[in-house]
Amino acid sequence: ATAANSTTRSTAASGGPAVAQFLHEEPGATAPPSFGAPISLPLTKAQAVTYATIYVGTPRVPFTVLIDTGSSTLLLPASECDECAAKATYRLAGGSGTIISSGDLRCPKDPSQGARPAAEACVLDRRYADATAVHGPLVRDVVQIGNLNVTTTFVAVLNESPPGRLSSLHLDGLLGMSFKTLNDGVNTVWDDLREAYKMNDVFGLYLGKFSDSTGGGGSATSEGLLTLGGVDPTLWAAPPVFTPIASEGYFGVLATAIWFGPELLEPADGAFRCIVDSGTTLLLLQSELYDAFRAYLSMWFCHIRRDPRVSPAVCGRRPGAS
């Protein structure tokens, strides 16, 4: 699924190069390029978080959003949210968007909640692996990514728990790039962009070379890119190697082994499923792989605290050190 820090949806492997046709005109937009020349959006990194700037509403408002391949919803803080501490907020009352009603066909139905009055707002809850939870209505408005504009659906956050979690990471919101099965079947922003502009079902996430100008994770500059409708071959260390997506929802792939330096570890029970998730800095491993990884780190990197269960009594020189 990845090569040279790029991520693509599996359909790109079978679709082959194709010239995208400009069939949907939007103000300020240009024809999407061919497979080899995608729309590119600069990425920046601070405090280990990769983010980009998008624009929402009329007049357009800039939002700094985390690019997350581990989720599918666009989350933006509403101006009515007391727990949100973002620098940019989306105005629900008197704003340019339309709040989706619970009677709308685009509103996901939860059988456990029973029938709701059709005039009520369609309210969604989202929970994430880092224990962040948000709650807010489903809204439809214009979103601009790069030079592409599309009317799409997102959640305007009214409640955020813990308070200020996203803003503490220099973020206003989150842009989920995974499949709509994680979005209660509602089209994602990426779905709507592809349909509006007849784009190839492929995007690339190039993490690039980041340099933190503050040394503490504040402002940062980056050569990173998010490419839509294709990938940029000038950023490849080698041509991409494709692997099937194990299950649609997350970008789940099957791994058969892991290299730790010169050591190759193969799980006793064979292949295991991994999620390619740009929205986290965690590496989750099976117990046997974790123990081997910890032992390897403790052996070669002396500043890492030993785990007496699996680590050697002494550590040696770091690989390649004199």
C-alpha positions in Angstrom: 0.0 0.0 0.0 2.9 2.4 0.5 6.1 3.2 -1.2 8.3 6.3 -0.8 5.8 7.5 1.8 2.9 7.5 -0.6 -0.6 6.0 0.0 -3.0 5.0 -2.7 -6.4 3.3 -2.9 -6.3 -0.1 -4.4 -8.5 0.8 -7.3 -5.6 2.7 -8.8 -3.7 -0.4 -9.5 -6.4 -1.9 -11.7 -7.6 1.3 -13.3 -4.3 2.2 -15.0 -3.4 5.7 -16.3 -6.3 7.6 -17.6 -6.8 11.2 -18.6 -9.3 12.9 -16.3 -12.0 14.8 -18.1 -13.3 18.2 -16.8 -17.1 17.6 -16.8 -18.2 19.7 -13.8 -17.4 23.4 -13.8 -17.0 25.2 -10.5 -16.0 28.8 -9.9 -12.2 29.2 -9.7 -11.5 25.5 -10.5 -9.5 24.2 -13.4 -9.6 20.9 -15.3 -8.2 18.1 -13.2 -4.9 16.9 -14.7 -4.0 13.4 -16.0 -3.1 10.5 -13.7 0.6 11.6 -13.8 0.0 15.2 -12.9 -2.3 15.3 -9.8 -3.7 18.2 -7.9 -1.2 18.9 -5.1 -1.8 20.4 -1.7 1.2 21.4 0.5 1.5 19.7 3.9 3.0 21.1 7.1 4.1 19.3 10.3 4.1 20.4 13.9 4.2 18.3 17.0 4.3 15.1 14.8 1.0 16.1 13.2 0.7 16.4 9.4 -1.8 19.0 8.3 -3.0 21.1 5.4 -5.2 24.2 4.8 -8.6 24.0 3.2 -11.3 26.6 2.8 -15.0 26.3 3.7 -18.1 28.3 3.2 -19.0 31.6 1.5 -17.1 33.8 2.1 -14.4 31.2 2.4 -12.8 30.6 5.8 -9.4 28.8 6.1 -9.2 25.8 8.3 -6.1 23.8 9.3 -7.0 20.1 9.2 -5.2 16.9 10.0 -5.0 14.6 7.0 -6.2 11.3 8.4 -6.3 8.0 6.5 -7.6 6.3 9.6 -11.1 8.0 9.4 -13.6 9.3 6.9 -15.3 12.3 8.3 -14.5 16.0 7.8 -14.7 17.6 11.3 -14.8 21.4 11.7 -15.4 23.3 15.0 -18.7 25.2 15.1 -18.6 28.8 16.4 -21.2 27.6 19.0 -18.8 25.0 20.5 -17.7 26.1 24.0 -15.2 23.2 24.3 -13.5 23.9 21.0 -10.4 26.2 21.2 -9.6 26.3 17.5 -8.5 29.5 15.9 -11.0 29.1 13.0 -14.7 28.1 13.5 -17.6 27.3 11.3 -20.7 29.5 11.8 -23.9 27.5 11.9 -26.4 30.2 12.7 -26.7 32.5 9.7 -23.9 30.8 7.9 -23.7 29.8 4.2 -24.3 26.1 4.9 -27.4 23.9 5.2 -28.0 21.8 8.3 -29.1 18.3 7.2 -32.4 17.2 8.9 -32.9 13.8 10.4 -35.6 13.2 7.8 -33.1 13.7 4.9 -32.0 10.5 3.1 -28.4 11.6 3.6 -28.9 11.3 7.4 -27.7 7.9 8.7 -30.4 6.0 10.6 -29.6 4.5 13.9 -32.3 1.8 14.7 -31.4 1.9 18.4 -32.5 5.5 18.7 -36.0 4.9 17.2 -37.8 7.4 15.0 -36.9 11.0 15.3 -38.9 14.1 14.2 -38.0 14.8 10.5 -37.5 18.5 11.3 -34.7 17.8 13.8 -31.1 18.2 12.8 -29.2 15.1 11.8 -26.6 14.8 14.7 -23.6 12.5 14.5 -21.2 11.2 17.1 -17.6 10.3 16.3 -15.1 8.5 18.6 -11.4 8.0 17.9 -8.7 5.7 19.2 -7.0 8.5 21.2 -10.3 8.8 23.2 -11.3 12.0 21.5 -15.1 12.2 21.1 -17.1 14.8 19.1 -20.8 15.5 18.6 -22.5 17.8 16.1 -24.9 18.3 13.2 -24.3 17.1 9.7 -23.9 20.2 7.5 -23.6 20.7 3.7 -21.5 23.6 2.3 -18.8 24.4 -0.2 -15.3 23.1 0.6 -12.2 24.1 -1.4 -9.1 21.8 -1.5 -6.3 23.1 -3.6 -8.0 24.8 -6.5 -11.0 22.4 -6.5 -14.4 23.4 -5.1 -17.2 20.9 -4.2 -20.4 21.0 -2.2 -20.0 18.3 0.4 -21.1 17.1 3.8 -19.3 17.4 7.1 -19.8 17.5 10.9 -19.8 20.9 12.6 -18.6 20.0 16.1 -20.7 21.3 19.0 -19.1 19.3 21.7 -15.5 18.0 22.0 -14.1 15.8 24.7 -11.6 16.2 26.1 -12.0 19.9 25.5 -9.5 21.5 23.1 -7.9 18.2 22.0 -7.6 19.2 18.3 -6.6 22.8 19.0 -3.8 21.5 21.3 -2.2 20.0 18.2 -2.3 23.3 16.3 -5.4 22.1 14.4 -8.9 23.4 13.7 -10.3 20.1 12.4 -9.7 16.7 10.8 -10.1 15.6 7.1 -10.8 11.8 6.9 -9.6 10.2 3.7 -10.7 6.6 4.2 -13.8 4.8 2.9 -17.4 6.0 3.5 -18.2 2.8 5.4 -16.6 4.5 8.3 -18.8 7.6 7.7 -22.1 5.8 8.2 -22.4 5.4 4.4 -22.4 9.2 3.8 -20.1 10.3 1.0 -16.8 11.6 2.1 -15.2 14.8 0.9 -12.9 12.7 -1.3 -15.9 10.8 -2.7 -17.7 14.0 -3.7 -14.5 15.5 -5.2 -14.0 12.4 -7.4 -17.6 12.3 -8.5 -17.8 16.0 -9.3 -14.5 16.2 -11.3 -14.4 12.6 -12.6 -11.1 12.0 -10.9 -9.1 8.8 -10.6 -9.7 7.0 -7.3 -6.1 7.5 -6.2 -4.4 9.9 -3.8 -0.9 10.2 -2.5 0.4 11.3 0.9 4.1 12.3 0.7 5.4 13.0 4.2 8.5 14.6 2.8 11.4 16.1 4.8 10.2 18.2 7.7 12.2 20.9 9.5 10.9 22.3 12.8 12.0 26.0 12.9 11.2 26.2 16.6 12.8 23.0 17.9 9.8 22.4 20.0 7.0 21.5 17.6 5.6 25.0 17.0 5.7 26.4 13.6 7.3 24.2 10.9 8.0 24.1 7.2 7.7 21.0 5.0 8.1 19.6 1.6 5.2 17.3 2.1 2.3 17.0 -0.4 -1.2 15.6 -0.6 -1.9 14.7 -4.2 -5.4 14.1 -5.5 -6.4 12.1 -8.6 -2.8 10.7 -9.0 0.6 10.6 -7.6 3.8 12.5 -8.3 6.5 10.2 -9.7 9.3 12.7 -9.0 8.8 11.9 -5.3 9.3 8.2 -5.6 12.3 6.4 -4.3 11.1 3.5 -6.5 7.9 2.7 -8.3 5.0 2.0 -5.9 4.3 -1.6 -5.0 0.6 -2.3 -4.6 -1.0 -4.7 -2.2 -4.7 -5.5 -1.9 -6.8 -3.8 0.8 -7.7 -6.5 3.3 -11.0 -4.9 4.2 -12.8 -1.8 3.0 -13.3 0.7 5.8 -9.9 1.3 7.1 -6.9 1.1 4.8 -6.2 -2.4 6.2 -3.4 -4.5 4.6 -1.9 -7.9 5.5 1.7 -8.0 6.7 3.7 -11.2 6.8 6.9 -10.1 8.5 8.7 -7.1 10.0 12.4 -6.2 9.8 14.1 -4.9 13.0 17.5 -3.8 11.7 19.1 -7.0 10.4 16.5 -9.2 12.1 13.5 -10.6 10.2 10.5 -11.6 12.4 7.7 -13.6 11.2 4.7 -14.1 13.5 3.9 -17.7 14.4 0.3 -17.4 13.3 1.2 -16.0 9.8 0.0 -12.8 8.3 -1.5 -10.1 10.4 -3.7 -7.1 9.6 -2.3 -3.6 9.8 -4.0 -0.2 9.4 -2.2 2.5 7.4 -3.1 5.5 9.5 -1.6 8.9 8.9 -3.5 10.4 11.8 -1.6 8.6 14.6 2.0 8.3 15.7 1.4 5.0 17.5 2.9 1.7 16.3 0.7 -1.2 17.5 2.2 -4.6 17.4 1.3 -8.2 18.5 2.8 -9.1 21.8 5.5 -11.4 20.4 6.6 -8.7 17.9 6.5 -6.0 20.5 8.8 -8.0 22.8 11.2 -8.6 20.0 11.2 -4.9 19.0 11.7 -3.8 22.5 14.6 -6.2 23.0 16.2 -5.0 19.8 15.9 -1.3 20.7 17.3 -2.0 24.2 20.3 -3.9 22.8 21.4 -1.1 20.4 20.1 2.1 21.8 21.3 2.5 25.3 19.1 5.5 26.2 15.9 3.4 25.9 14.6 2.0 29.2 15.1 -1.7 29.4 12.2 -4.1 29.8 13.6 -6.9 32.1 11.2 -9.4 30.6 12.7 -9.3 27.1 15.7 -6.9 27.1 19.4 -7.9 27.5 21.3 -7.0 30.6 23.6 -4.7 28.7 23.4 -2.7 25.5 25.9 -2.5 22.7 26.7 0.2 20.2 24.1 1.6 17.9 24.2 0.0 14.4 26.7 2.0 12.3 28.2 3.9 15.2 32.0 4.1 15.6 
